[in-house]
């Protein structure tokens, strides 16, 4: 899918933040094909929602882990 996107001339791919973090190989492939990933953050609108529980320490830890894991792909 990423190769097809690059072959079609795309340079940015948006990833919906609906509960799935991709494997490292996915992010590595995006780097290889020169694609910038616009990754929605899970829990990003949680504080503004009347339907969701308050943010937890576990969510904060997960976000910190994922940001550290993926931040080098933005180069």
N, C-alpha and C positions, 0 to 999 in steps of 0.2 A: 504494500500500500504506500509506504514512504517513497520507494523508488518510482512508482507510478506518478506520485505527486510531483516529485522533482522533475521527472521526464516531461510532465505537462507544464512545466515552467512555474510551478508554485514555489514560494520560498518561506511561507509561514503556514503552520498547521495549528489549529485550535483544538485543544483537548479538553473536553468537558470534565469538570471536577466532580463527577458523580459517584465517587467511591472506589475508583480503580487507579492504582499506581502501576505504570507499566514496568516491565523488566528492564534492567540496564541495557540489554541488547537493543531494545527499541530506541532508547535515547542515543545510544552509540550510532545506530543506523541513521538517525536524523542528522547527527553531526557529519557522518560520512557523506550524506547526500546534500549537505549545505542547507538544511531546513531548520528554521527557528521554530521552536514549539512554544505556543502561547497556552500555558497550562493553567486552567482555572484551579483555584485552591479549594480543596474540600473545607467545609465549615466556614467559608468566607462570609456568607450572609447570615450565619446562625445567630449572631447577636441582635440582628434586626428583625428576626422572625418571631412571630407570636406562636408558631406551631412547633418550635424545637426547644429542647431543653437547653439550659445554660451550658456554655463551654466548660470542658473538664480539663484537668491536668493531663490526662492521657492524650487528649486531642492535641494539646500544646506540645507534648513530647513527640507525638507522631509528626506534626508539622515541622518541628525543629530537625528531626531526623531526615525527613524527605528534602527539606531545603538544603541541608548540608550535602546530602547524597547527590542532588541534581544540579546544584548551583554551578558546577564547573562546565556544564553543557552550554551555558549561555555565551561562551567565547566564540 
